[in-house]
């Protein structure tokens, strides 16, 4: 059963504890609000300001599971706080561990400060959970996919357009890397895991995947330097730094170019172009 009073008080408390700079928003010179405004939180949670305001005023319908997940992420809640939020709203909390898609507040805080750098937070299956604005400009909005296609490895073997962004000389290596990475996860997570389900889907669909899978390669790690082919700025050579959250099996990937290089200049150009041509 929903605890409307407790839910409203908890939401209000967490909103007031957050500052604009905590979530990547400008403070502004005339701000008098203690913490974030309701409309700012609503935007972070991808919901209407009216809906969020009703929750803080102990009104409206019981929030759905998906809505609560959005609120937990928008308010940068820890896992304990997220679980508390779900219980206040009358739901059982989501599972923890590798299967969770709840991003830790620390990882979110880092991403929120990377507006001028391509960056993304991904699951161990290569599902994009969040991107920086320049990350969207580099690869397109990869959070839009649903079902198995959320995994970049699944798209690699089932969607020919998934390869357009990568230099042709990288394709053979990436095929081996995605197959080897999925095999490691199946062994780690077990035969009933999401990784095993992806492998079961790919085996009858892709002959290329079957050959790579049957090679039984393990331990093929991503190259530090990535070679992209962007539709607007052309070839890009970017170094990828990875920050891992082992508790939730999420990784923050940050792409940078050597200062003064041609790729650095192209990244500067891409920050101006933005997502105008990547709808």
SEBA-148408 format. One line per field, with one value per residue: residue number from 1; residue in three letters; x, y, z of N, C-alpha, C in turn. Coordinates in Angstrom, 1 decimal. Layout:
k: c(NUM:...)
r: c(ALA:...)
n_px: c(X:...)
n_py: c(Y:...)
n_pz: c(Z:...)
ca_px: c(X:...)
ca_py: c(Y:...)
ca_pz: c(Z:...)
c_px: c(X:...)
c_py: c(Y:...)
c_pz: c(Z:...)
END
This chain:
k: c(1:2:3:4:5:6:7:8:9:10:11:12:13:14:15:16:17:18:19:20:21:22:23:24:25:26:27:28:29:30:31:32:33:34:35:36:37:38:39:40:41:42:43:44:45:46:47:48:49:50:51:52:53:54:55:56:57:58:59:60:61:62:63:64:65:66:67:68:69:70:71:72:73:74:75:76:77:78:79:80:81:82:83:84:85:86:87:88:89:90:91:92:93:94:95:96:97:98:99:100:101:102:103:104:105:106:107:108:109:110:111:112:113:114:115:116:117:118:119:120:121:122:123:124:125:126:127:128:129:130:131:132:133:134:135:136:137:138:139:140:141:142:143:144:145:146:147:148:149:150:151:152:153:154:155:156:157:158:159:160:161:162:163:164:165:166:167:168:169:170:171:172:173:174:175:176:177:178:179:180:181:182:183:184:185:186:187:188:189:190:191:192:193:194:195:196:197:198:199:200:201:202:203:204:205:206:207:208:209:210:211:212:213:214:215:216:217:218:219:220:221:222:223:224:225:226:227:228:229:230:231:232:233:234:235:236:237:238:239:240:241:242:243:244:245:246:247:248:249:250:251:252:253:254:255:256:257:258:259:260:261:262:263:264:265:266:267:268:269:270:271:272:273:274:275:276:277:278:279)
r: c(UNK:UNK:UNK:UNK:UNK:UNK:UNK:UNK:UNK:UNK:UNK:UNK:UNK:UNK:UNK:UNK:UNK:UNK:UNK:UNK:UNK:UNK:UNK:UNK:UNK:UNK:UNK:UNK:UNK:UNK:UNK:UNK:UNK:UNK:UNK:UNK:UNK:UNK:UNK:UNK:UNK:UNK:UNK:UNK:UNK:UNK:UNK:UNK:UNK:UNK:UNK:UNK:UNK:UNK:UNK:UNK:UNK:UNK:UNK:UNK:UNK:UNK:UNK:UNK:UNK:UNK:UNK:UNK:UNK:UNK:UNK:UNK:UNK:UNK:UNK:UNK:UNK:UNK:UNK:UNK:UNK:UNK:UNK:UNK:UNK:UNK:UNK:UNK:UNK:UNK:UNK:UNK:UNK:UNK:UNK:UNK:UNK:UNK:UNK:UNK:UNK:UNK:UNK:UNK:UNK:UNK:UNK:UNK:UNK:UNK:UNK:UNK:UNK:UNK:UNK:UNK:UNK:UNK:UNK:UNK:UNK:UNK:UNK:UNK:UNK:UNK:UNK:UNK:UNK:UNK:UNK:UNK:UNK:UNK:UNK:UNK:UNK:UNK:UNK:UNK:UNK:UNK:UNK:UNK:UNK:UNK:UNK:UNK:UNK:UNK:UNK:UNK:UNK:UNK:UNK:UNK:UNK:UNK:UNK:UNK:UNK:UNK:UNK:UNK:UNK:UNK:UNK:UNK:UNK:UNK:UNK:UNK:UNK:UNK:UNK:UNK:UNK:UNK:UNK:UNK:UNK:UNK:UNK:UNK:UNK:UNK:UNK:UNK:UNK:UNK:UNK:UNK:UNK:UNK:UNK:UNK:UNK:UNK:UNK:UNK:UNK:UNK:UNK:UNK:UNK:UNK:UNK:UNK:UNK:UNK:UNK:UNK:UNK:UNK:UNK:UNK:UNK:UNK:UNK:UNK:UNK:UNK:UNK:UNK:UNK:UNK:UNK:UNK:UNK:UNK:UNK:UNK:UNK:UNK:UNK:UNK:UNK:UNK:UNK:UNK:UNK:UNK:UNK:UNK:UNK:UNK:UNK:UNK:UNK:UNK:UNK:UNK:UNK:UNK:UNK:UNK:UNK:UNK:UNK:UNK:UNK:UNK:UNK:UNK:UNK:UNK:UNK:UNK:UNK:UNK:UNK:UNK:UNK:UNK:UNK:UNK:UNK:UNK:UNK)
n_px: c(0.8:0.5:2.3:1.4:2.0:4.6:5.9:5.6:7.0:9.6:10.3:10.2:12.2:14.5:14.6:15.1:17.6:19.3:21.5:21.6:24.1:24.8:23.4:24.1:23.0:22.7:23.2:22.3:21.8:19.7:18.5:16.5:15.4:15.4:17.4:16.5:14.1:10.6:9.8:12.3:13.2:11.2:11.7:14.2:13.4:11.9:9.1:5.8:5.7:3.4:2.5:4.6:4.5:2.0:2.6:4.3:2.4:0.8:-1.1:-2.8:-2.4:-1.2:2.3:3.8:5.9:7.8:7.8:8.7:11.3:12.3:12.1:13.8:16.2:16.4:16.5:18.9:19.3:20.7:21.2:20.0:18.3:16.7:15.4:13.9:12.2:10.6:9.3:7.8:6.1:4.5:5.5:7.5:11.1:13.3:15.6:19.0:22.5:24.1:22.1:20.6:19.5:19.8:21.6:24.5:24.7:27.3:28.5:26.7:27.1:29.7:29.2:27.4:29.1:30.4:29.8:31.2:32.4:32.4:30.6:29.3:27.2:27.1:25.7:26.9:26.2:26.5:24.4:23.2:22.7:22.8:23.8:26.2:25.6:27.5:28.2:25.8:25.9:28.1:27.6:24.9:21.6:21.7:20.2:17.7:16.9:15.1:14.3:16.2:17.9:18.9:21.4:24.7:26.3:24.5:23.2:25.3:25.6:23.1:22.1:23.0:23.6:24.7:27.4:28.4:29.4:32.0:35.4:36.3:38.6:38.4:36.4:36.6:37.9:36.2:34.0:35.0:35.5:33.0:31.7:33.3:33.2:30.5:30.4:32.0:30.3:28.0:29.1:29.8:27.3:25.5:23.3:20.6:20.6:20.4:22.4:22.9:20.4:20.6:22.7:21.4:19.5:21.0:22.5:20.9:20.4:22.6:25.2:27.8:28.1:27.8:30.2:32.1:31.4:31.8:34.5:35.3:36.7:38.2:38.7:39.2:39.9:38.6:40.1:42.2:42.2:39.9:38.4:36.4:33.9:32.4:29.3:29.3:31.7:33.7:36.6:37.6:39.9:39.9:40.6:39.6:38.5:37.7:35.6:34.7:31.9:31.8:29.9:27.5:27.9:28.2:29.6:31.4:32.1:34.5:35.4:38.2:40.3:43.7:45.1:45.4:45.4:44.1:41.7:41.0:40.3:38.2:36.4:35.9:34.5:32.3:31.1:29.9:28.2:26.6:23.6:22.1:22.0:21.5:19.0)
n_py: c(-1.2:2.2:4.8:7.8:10.2:9.7:9.2:11.7:13.4:12.3:12.7:15.5:16.1:15.0:16.4:19.0:18.7:18.5:20.3:22.6:22.3:19.7:18.1:18.8:21.2:24.7:27.2:29.9:33.4:34.5:32.6:31.5:29.4:26.6:24.1:22.1:23.1:22.1:21.8:21.4:19.0:17.4:17.5:16.2:13.7:13.0:13.5:15.1:18.4:18.8:16.3:15.4:17.3:16.7:14.3:15.2:16.6:14.8:13.7:12.3:9.3:6.0:5.8:4.2:1.3:1.8:4.6:5.2:4.3:6.1:8.4:7.8:7.7:10.3:11.9:11.2:9.0:6.8:3.2:2.2:4.3:4.3:1.8:2.3:4.4:2.9:1.2:3.0:3.8:1.6:-0.6:-3.6:-3.4:-3.1:-5.7:-6.0:-5.8:-7.1:-7.0:-4.7:-1.5:0.9:3.7:4.6:7.3:8.6:7.9:9.2:11.8:12.3:12.0:14.1:16.3:16.3:17.7:18.7:16.6:13.5:10.9:8.0:5.9:2.5:-0.8:-4.1:-5.6:-3.9:-2.0:1.1:3.4:6.1:9.2:11.7:15.1:15.5:12.9:11.8:13.3:12.1:9.3:9.1:8.7:6.3:5.3:4.8:2.3:-0.8:-3.9:-6.8:-5.4:-3.3:-3.9:-3.4:-5.3:-7.2:-5.7:-5.5:-7.9:-8.2:-5.9:-4.3:-1.5:-0.8:-1.0:1.1:3.2:2.6:2.2:0.3:-1.4:-2.2:-4.0:-6.9:-7.5:-6.4:-8.1:-10.6:-9.7:-9.0:-11.4:-13.0:-11.6:-11.9:-14.6:-14.9:-13.6:-15.2:-17.5:-16.4:-15.4:-17.4:-20.0:-19.1:-16.5:-13.0:-12.6:-15.2:-15.5:-13.7:-14.8:-17.2:-16.1:-15.0:-17.1:-18.7:-16.6:-15.3:-16.2:-15.4:-14.7:-17.3:-18.6:-17.1:-17.6:-20.3:-20.5:-20.1:-18.1:-16.2:-13.4:-11.2:-8.0:-4.6:-2.2:0.5:2.8:4.0:3.9:5.8:6.5:9.2:10.5:13.3:14.6:12.9:10.7:9.7:9.5:8.3:8.1:5.8:6.0:4.1:3.9:1.9:0.7:-1.6:-2.7:-2.5:-3.3:-1.5:0.8:3.8:5.3:7.3:9.4:10.8:13.1:13.5:16.5:19.1:17.5:16.2:14.9:16.0:18.6:18.0:17.0:19.4:20.7:19.0:19.5:21.9:21.4:19.6:17.8:18.3:17.1:14.5:13.3)
n_pz: c(0.0:-0.8:0.8:1.1:2.5:3.6:1.1:-0.2:1.6:1.5:-1.2:-1.4:0.5:-0.7:-3.1:-2.3:-1.2:-3.3:-5.4:-8.2:-9.6:-8.9:-10.6:-13.1:-14.0:-14.7:-12.2:-12.1:-11.4:-9.9:-8.3:-5.7:-4.6:-2.3:-3.0:-5.8:-8.2:-8.6:-11.3:-12.5:-11.4:-12.4:-15.2:-15.2:-14.5:-16.6:-16.8:-16.5:-15.0:-13.5:-12.8:-11.1:-9.1:-8.0:-6.7:-4.6:-3.2:-2.1:-3.8:-6.7:-8.9:-7.9:-8.4:-11.2:-11.7:-13.6:-13.7:-11.1:-11.2:-13.0:-11.4:-9.3:-10.6:-11.7:-9.4:-8.4:-6.6:-4.2:-4.1:-1.8:-1.1:-3.4:-3.2:-0.8:-1.8:-3.6:-1.9:-0.3:-2.2:-2.5:-3.9:-4.6:-4.4:-7.2:-8.5:-7.3:-8.3:-11.2:-13.0:-12.6:-13.8:-12.6:-12.2:-10.4:-8.1:-8.0:-10.5:-12.2:-11.5:-12.4:-15.2:-15.7:-15.7:-18.1:-20.4:-22.6:-23.8:-25.5:-24.1:-22.3:-20.4:-19.8:-19.7:-18.8:-20.9:-23.0:-23.3:-23.7:-21.2:-20.5:-22.0:-22.8:-24.1:-26.3:-26.7:-27.8:-30.2:-31.4:-31.7:-32.2:-30.8:-28.7:-26.7:-27.4:-28.4:-28.1:-26.5:-27.4:-29.2:-27.8:-26.9:-28.0:-29.0:-29.9:-31.9:-33.6:-35.0:-36.2:-37.4:-40.2:-40.4:-38.0:-38.2:-39.6:-38.3:-37.5:-38.4:-41.3:-41.0:-38.4:-38.1:-38.2:-35.8:-33.9:-34.3:-33.2:-30.6:-29.5:-29.6:-28.0:-25.6:-24.9:-24.5:-22.3:-20.4:-20.4:-19.2:-16.7:-15.7:-16.0:-17.4:-17.5:-17.7:-19.0:-20.8:-21.8:-23.1:-25.1:-26.6:-27.4:-29.1:-31.1:-32.3:-34.2:-36.0:-37.1:-39.1:-39.1:-36.3:-35.3:-36.2:-34.9:-32.3:-32.1:-32.2:-29.6:-28.3:-25.7:-23.4:-25.1:-25.2:-25.5:-27.7:-26.7:-28.3:-30.5:-33.7:-35.5:-38.0:-38.8:-40.0:-40.6:-39.9:-40.6:-40.4:-37.2:-34.6:-31.5:-28.0:-25.6:-22.3:-19.5:-16.8:-14.2:-12.4:-10.2:-8.5:-9.7:-12.3:-14.3:-16.8:-17.3:-20.2:-21.7:-24.3:-25.9:-27.7:-28.9:-28.0:-30.3:-32.5:-35.6:-35.2:-32.8:-33.5:-35.1:-33.2:-31.9:-33.9:-34.1:-31.7:-32.2:-34.3:-33.1:-32.4:-34.7:-37.2:-36.5:-36.0)
ca_px: c(0.0:1.2:2.4:1.4:2.7:6.0:6.4:5.7:8.1:10.9:10.6:10.5:13.5:15.6:14.7:15.7:19.0:20.0:21.8:21.7:25.4:24.8:22.8:24.6:22.2:23.3:22.6:21.7:22.1:18.5:17.9:16.2:14.9:16.3:17.5:16.0:12.6:9.9:9.9:13.6:13.2:10.3:12.5:15.3:12.7:11.1:7.6:5.3:5.8:2.1:2.5:5.5:4.0:0.9:3.2:4.7:1.2:0.0:-2.3:-2.5:-2.4:0.0:3.3:4.1:7.2:8.7:7.8:9.5:12.7:12.7:12.3:15.0:17.4:16.4:16.9:20.3:19.2:21.5:20.3:19.1:17.2:15.8:14.5:13.0:11.2:9.7:8.5:6.9:5.0:3.8:6.1:8.8:12.2:14.0:16.7:20.3:23.5:24.5:20.9:20.0:19.8:19.9:23.0:24.9:24.8:28.6:28.7:25.9:27.7:30.8:28.7:26.8:30.1:31.1:29.0:32.0:33.1:31.6:30.6:28.1:27.1:26.6:25.7:27.9:25.8:26.6:23.2:23.4:21.7:22.8:24.8:26.4:25.2:28.4:28.1:24.8:26.4:29.1:27.1:23.5:20.9:21.7:19.3:16.3:16.6:14.3:14.5:17.6:18.6:19.6:22.8:25.5:26.8:23.4:23.0:26.5:25.4:21.8:21.8:24.2:23.9:25.5:28.8:28.7:30.1:33.3:36.3:36.3:39.7:38.1:35.2:36.9:38.3:34.9:33.2:35.6:35.4:31.6:31.3:34.1:32.6:29.2:30.6:32.4:29.2:27.2:29.7:29.8:26.0:24.7:22.4:19.3:20.9:20.1:23.5:22.6:19.3:21.1:23.4:20.4:18.8:22.0:23.0:20.2:20.2:23.8:26.3:29.1:28.2:28.1:31.6:32.9:31.0:32.4:35.9:35.4:37.7:38.0:39.7:39.5:39.5:38.5:41.3:42.1:42.0:38.7:38.4:35.1:33.6:31.2:28.7:29.5:33.1:34.6:37.3:38.0:40.7:39.6:41.0:38.4:38.8:36.6:35.4:33.8:31.2:31.7:28.7:26.3:28.4:28.1:30.9:31.3:33.1:34.8:36.1:38.9:41.3:44.9:45.0:46.1:45.3:43.0:40.5:40.6:39.7:36.9:35.5:35.4:33.5:31.1:30.4:29.1:27.2:25.6:22.7:21.2:21.7:21.4:17.6)
ca_py: c(0.0:3.5:5.7:9.1:11.2:9.4:9.4:13.2:14.0:11.8:13.4:16.9:16.2:14.7:17.5:20.2:18.4:18.5:21.6:22.5:21.8:18.3:17.3:19.3:22.4:26.0:27.8:31.2:34.5:34.9:31.5:31.6:28.1:25.7:22.9:22.1:23.4:20.9:21.6:20.9:17.5:16.7:17.3:15.2:12.4:12.7:13.5:16.5:19.1:18.6:14.9:15.3:18.2:16.0:13.4:15.9:17.1:13.6:13.4:11.6:7.9:5.4:5.7:2.9:0.8:2.6:6.0:5.3:4.1:7.4:9.4:7.4:8.2:11.8:12.5:10.7:8.2:5.6:2.0:2.1:5.3:3.8:0.8:3.0:5.0:1.9:0.7:4.0:3.9:0.3:-1.6:-4.2:-2.8:-3.9:-6.5:-5.4:-6.6:-6.9:-6.9:-3.4:-0.4:2.1:4.2:5.1:8.8:9.0:7.8:10.2:13.1:12.5:12.2:15.4:17.3:16.0:18.3:19.0:15.4:12.3:9.9:7.2:4.9:1.3:-2.0:-5.1:-6.1:-2.9:-1.3:2.5:3.9:7.6:9.8:13.2:15.6:15.2:11.5:11.7:13.8:11.2:8.0:9.0:8.4:4.8:4.9:4.7:1.0:-1.6:-5.3:-7.3:-4.4:-2.4:-4.4:-3.0:-6.6:-7.8:-4.9:-5.7:-9.1:-8.2:-4.6:-3.8:-0.1:-0.7:-1.0:2.2:4.2:2.1:2.0:-1.1:-2.3:-2.6:-4.9:-8.3:-7.5:-6.2:-9.4:-11.5:-9.1:-9.1:-12.9:-13.5:-10.9:-12.5:-16.0:-14.7:-13.2:-16.4:-18.4:-15.7:-15.1:-18.6:-20.4:-18.5:-15.0:-12.2:-12.8:-16.5:-15.3:-13.0:-15.8:-18.1:-15.4:-14.7:-18.3:-19.0:-15.4:-14.8:-17.2:-14.8:-14.9:-18.7:-18.9:-16.5:-18.3:-21.7:-20.3:-20.2:-17.2:-15.5:-12.4:-10.2:-6.7:-3.4:-1.4:1.8:3.8:3.7:4.5:6.1:7.2:10.0:11.0:14.7:15.1:11.9:9.8:10.2:8.6:8.7:7.3:5.5:5.7:3.4:3.9:0.8:0.6:-3.1:-3.1:-2.6:-3.8:-0.4:1.4:5.1:5.4:8.7:9.5:12.0:13.1:14.1:17.9:19.6:16.5:16.4:14.4:17.0:19.7:17.5:17.0:20.7:21.0:18.2:20.1:23.0:20.8:18.9:16.7:18.9:16.2:13.2:13.2)
ca_pz: c(0.0:-0.9:2.0:0.4:3.3:3.6:-0.2:-0.4:2.4:1.0:-2.5:-1.1:1.1:-1.7:-4.1:-1.6:-0.9:-4.5:-6.0:-9.7:-10.1:-8.6:-11.7:-14.4:-14.4:-14.3:-11.0:-12.3:-10.4:-9.1:-7.7:-4.3:-4.2:-1.6:-3.8:-7.1:-8.4:-9.0:-12.7:-12.8:-11.1:-13.4:-16.4:-15.0:-14.4:-17.8:-16.6:-16.4:-13.7:-12.8:-12.2:-10.0:-8.1:-7.3:-5.7:-3.4:-2.5:-1.7:-4.7:-8.0:-8.9:-7.5:-9.4:-11.8:-11.5:-14.6:-13.2:-9.9:-11.7:-13.6:-10.3:-8.6:-11.4:-11.8:-8.1:-8.1:-5.4:-4.0:-4.1:-0.5:-1.3:-4.4:-2.6:0.1:-2.6:-4.1:-0.8:0.1:-3.2:-2.5:-4.8:-4.2:-5.1:-8.3:-8.0:-7.3:-8.9:-12.6:-13.8:-12.4:-14.7:-11.8:-12.3:-9.1:-8.1:-8.3:-11.9:-12.8:-11.2:-13.4:-16.5:-15.7:-15.9:-19.3:-21.5:-23.8:-24.1:-25.8:-22.9:-22.1:-19.3:-20.5:-18.9:-19.2:-22.2:-24.0:-23.4:-23.3:-20.2:-20.5:-22.9:-22.7:-25.4:-27.4:-27.0:-28.8:-31.5:-31.9:-32.1:-32.3:-29.5:-28.6:-25.6:-28.0:-28.8:-27.2:-26.6:-27.6:-29.9:-26.9:-26.8:-29.2:-29.6:-30.7:-33.2:-34.5:-35.8:-36.8:-38.1:-40.9:-40.2:-36.8:-38.5:-40.4:-37.4:-37.2:-39.5:-41.8:-40.5:-37.0:-38.1:-37.8:-34.4:-33.1:-34.3:-32.3:-29.3:-29.1:-29.4:-26.8:-24.4:-24.6:-24.0:-20.9:-19.6:-20.2:-18.2:-15.4:-15.2:-16.0:-18.6:-17.5:-17.7:-20.2:-21.7:-22.4:-23.9:-26.3:-27.4:-28.0:-30.2:-32.2:-33.0:-35.5:-36.9:-37.7:-39.4:-38.6:-34.9:-35.0:-36.4:-33.9:-31.1:-32.1:-32.0:-28.2:-27.8:-24.4:-23.0:-26.1:-24.6:-26.4:-28.0:-26.1:-29.4:-31.3:-35.0:-35.9:-39.2:-38.5:-41.2:-40.8:-39.7:-41.1:-39.6:-35.9:-33.7:-30.1:-26.9:-24.7:-20.9:-18.9:-15.3:-13.9:-11.1:-10.1:-7.8:-10.6:-13.6:-15.3:-17.1:-17.9:-21.3:-22.1:-25.6:-26.0:-28.8:-28.6:-28.2:-31.5:-33.6:-36.6:-34.5:-31.8:-34.3:-35.6:-32.1:-31.6:-34.9:-33.8:-30.5:-32.7:-35.1:-32.2:-32.9:-35.7:-38.3:-36.0:-35.3)
c_px: c(0.9:1.2:2.5:2.2:4.2:6.6:6.6:6.9:9.5:11.2:11.0:11.9:14.7:15.7:15.4:17.1:19.9:20.3:21.9:23.0:25.6:24.3:23.1:23.7:22.9:22.5:21.8:21.9:20.9:17.9:17.8:15.7:15.9:16.3:17.0:14.5:11.9:9.9:11.2:13.7:12.3:11.0:13.5:14.6:11.9:9.6:7.2:5.5:4.5:2.1:3.4:5.0:2.9:1.5:3.7:3.6:0.3:-1.2:-1.9:-2.5:-1.1:1.1:3.6:5.6:8.2:8.9:8.7:11.0:13.2:13.0:13.5:16.3:17.5:16.8:18.3:20.3:20.2:20.6:19.5:18.0:16.2:14.8:13.5:11.9:10.2:8.8:7.4:5.7:4.3:4.2:7.3:9.9:12.7:15.1:18.0:21.2:23.6:23.2:20.2:20.4:19.9:21.3:23.3:25.0:26.2:28.9:27.9:26.5:28.9:30.2:28.1:27.8:30.9:30.3:29.8:32.8:32.2:31.7:29.3:28.3:26.5:26.6:26.7:27.5:25.9:25.3:23.4:22.3:21.6:24.0:25.0:25.9:26.1:28.5:27.0:25.2:27.4:28.5:25.6:22.9:20.8:20.9:17.9:16.0:15.9:14.6:15.9:18.5:19.3:21.0:23.6:26.0:25.7:23.2:24.2:26.2:24.0:21.4:23.0:24.6:24.7:27.0:29.3:29.6:31.6:34.1:36.4:37.4:39.4:37.0:35.5:37.2:37.0:34.0:33.7:35.4:34.0:31.2:32.1:33.6:31.3:29.4:31.1:31.2:28.2:27.8:29.6:28.3:25.1:23.8:21.1:19.4:20.4:21.2:23.3:21.4:19.7:21.9:22.4:19.7:19.7:22.4:22.2:20.1:21.4:24.9:27.6:29.2:28.5:29.5:32.4:32.7:31.7:33.9:36.3:36.6:37.3:39.1:40.1:39.0:39.5:39.9:41.1:41.8:40.9:38.8:37.0:35.0:32.3:30.6:29.0:30.9:34.1:35.3:37.7:38.8:40.6:40.0:39.8:38.9:37.5:36.7:34.3:33.2:30.9:30.5:27.5:26.7:28.1:29.5:30.6:32.5:33.2:35.7:36.8:39.9:42.5:44.8:45.9:46.0:44.1:41.7:40.1:39.9:38.3:35.9:35.0:34.3:32.2:30.4:29.5:28.0:26.1:24.9:21.8:20.9:21.6:20.0:17.3)
c_py: c(1.2:4.3:7.1:10.1:10.9:9.6:10.9:13.8:13.6:12.5:14.8:17.0:16.0:15.8:18.7:20.0:18.5:20.0:21.5:21.9:20.3:17.5:17.9:20.5:23.6:26.6:29.0:32.2:34.8:33.7:31.7:30.3:27.3:24.4:23.1:22.5:22.1:20.7:21.1:19.4:16.8:16.5:16.3:13.8:12.1:12.6:15.0:17.1:18.9:17.3:14.8:16.2:17.5:15.0:14.1:16.5:16.0:13.3:12.6:10.1:7.3:5.3:4.3:2.5:1.6:4.0:6.2:5.1:5.4:8.5:9.1:7.9:9.7:12.5:12.0:9.9:7.1:4.4:1.8:3.1:4.9:2.8:1.4:3.7:4.0:1.4:1.7:4.1:2.5:-0.7:-2.3:-3.6:-3.7:-4.7:-5.7:-6.3:-6.2:-6.6:-5.5:-2.4:0.9:2.5:4.9:6.6:9.3:9.0:8.9:11.6:13.4:12.8:13.6:16.5:17.1:16.5:18.5:17.8:14.2:11.3:9.2:6.3:3.7:0.2:-3.0:-5.7:-5.1:-2.1:0.1:3.0:5.5:8.0:11.2:13.7:15.4:13.7:11.1:12.1:12.9:9.9:7.9:8.6:6.9:4.3:4.6:3.2:0.2:-3.1:-5.7:-6.2:-3.4:-2.7:-4.1:-4.3:-7.3:-7.1:-5.2:-6.8:-9.1:-7.0:-4.1:-2.4:0.1:-0.6:0.2:3.2:3.8:1.9:0.5:-2.0:-2.8:-3.8:-6.3:-8.4:-7.4:-7.4:-10.4:-11.0:-9.3:-10.5:-13.4:-12.8:-11.5:-13.9:-15.9:-14.4:-14.4:-17.3:-17.7:-15.7:-16.4:-18.8:-19.7:-16.9:-14.3:-12.4:-14.1:-16.3:-14.6:-14.0:-16.8:-17.4:-15.2:-16.0:-18.7:-17.8:-15.1:-15.9:-16.7:-14.9:-16.4:-19.1:-18.4:-17.2:-19.6:-21.6:-20.3:-19.3:-16.4:-14.4:-11.4:-8.8:-5.6:-2.7:0.0:2.9:3.2:4.5:4.6:6.7:7.9:10.6:12.5:15.1:14.1:11.1:10.4:9.1:9.0:7.7:7.1:5.2:5.1:3.5:2.9:0.9:-0.9:-3.5:-3.3:-3.0:-2.7:0.2:2.8:5.2:6.9:8.7:10.8:11.9:13.8:15.6:18.3:18.7:16.9:16.0:15.3:18.2:19.2:17.4:18.4:21.1:20.2:18.8:21.3:22.4:20.2:17.8:17.2:17.9:14.8:13.0:11.7)
c_pz: c(0.0:0.4:1.4:1.2:3.3:2.2:-0.5:0.4:1.9:-0.3:-2.2:-0.4:0.2:-2.7:-3.5:-1.3:-2.1:-4.9:-7.5:-10.2:-9.8:-9.8:-13.0:-14.9:-13.9:-13.1:-11.3:-11.2:-9.5:-8.4:-6.2:-3.7:-3.4:-2.3:-5.2:-7.1:-8.8:-10.5:-13.2:-12.5:-12.1:-14.7:-16.3:-15.0:-15.6:-17.6:-16.5:-15.0:-12.8:-12.1:-11.0:-8.8:-7.3:-6.3:-4.5:-2.6:-2.1:-2.5:-5.9:-7.8:-8.3:-8.6:-9.9:-11.5:-12.4:-14.1:-12.0:-10.3:-12.3:-12.4:-9.6:-9.3:-11.5:-10.5:-7.6:-6.8:-5.4:-4.1:-2.9:-0.6:-2.3:-3.9:-1.6:-0.7:-3.1:-3.0:-0.3:-0.9:-3.4:-3.5:-4.2:-5.0:-6.2:-7.7:-8.1:-8.1:-10.4:-13.4:-13.7:-13.4:-13.9:-11.7:-10.9:-9.2:-8.4:-9.8:-12.6:-12.6:-12.2:-14.8:-16.7:-16.0:-17.2:-20.5:-22.8:-24.2:-24.5:-24.6:-22.9:-21.0:-19.9:-19.5:-19.4:-20.5:-23.3:-24.3:-22.9:-22.4:-20.2:-21.3:-22.6:-24.1:-26.6:-27.7:-28.0:-30.2:-32.2:-32.5:-32.4:-30.9:-29.4:-27.4:-26.2:-28.3:-27.7:-27.5:-26.8:-28.3:-29.0:-26.7:-28.1:-29.8:-30.4:-32.0:-34.2:-35.5:-36.5:-37.6:-38.8:-40.7:-38.9:-37.0:-39.2:-39.6:-37.2:-38.5:-40.0:-41.2:-39.1:-37.0:-37.6:-36.4:-33.6:-33.1:-33.3:-30.8:-28.7:-28.8:-28.1:-25.5:-23.9:-24.0:-22.6:-19.9:-19.4:-19.2:-16.8:-14.9:-15.2:-17.2:-18.6:-17.5:-19.0:-21.2:-22.5:-23.4:-25.2:-27.2:-28.1:-29.2:-31.4:-33.0:-34.2:-36.5:-37.7:-37.9:-38.9:-37.1:-34.6:-35.2:-35.3:-32.5:-30.9:-31.9:-30.5:-27.7:-26.5:-24.2:-24.1:-25.6:-25.7:-26.5:-27.2:-27.1:-30.3:-32.6:-35.5:-37.3:-39.0:-39.8:-41.6:-40.8:-40.2:-40.1:-38.3:-35.1:-32.3:-29.1:-26.0:-23.3:-20.3:-17.4:-15.0:-12.5:-10.9:-9.4:-8.6:-12.1:-14.7:-15.6:-17.7:-18.9:-21.7:-23.3:-25.7:-27.2:-28.3:-28.9:-29.4:-32.7:-34.5:-35.9:-33.4:-32.4:-34.7:-34.4:-31.7:-32.6:-34.6:-32.6:-31.0:-33.5:-34.2:-32.8:-34.0:-36.8:-37.9:-35.3:-35.0)
END
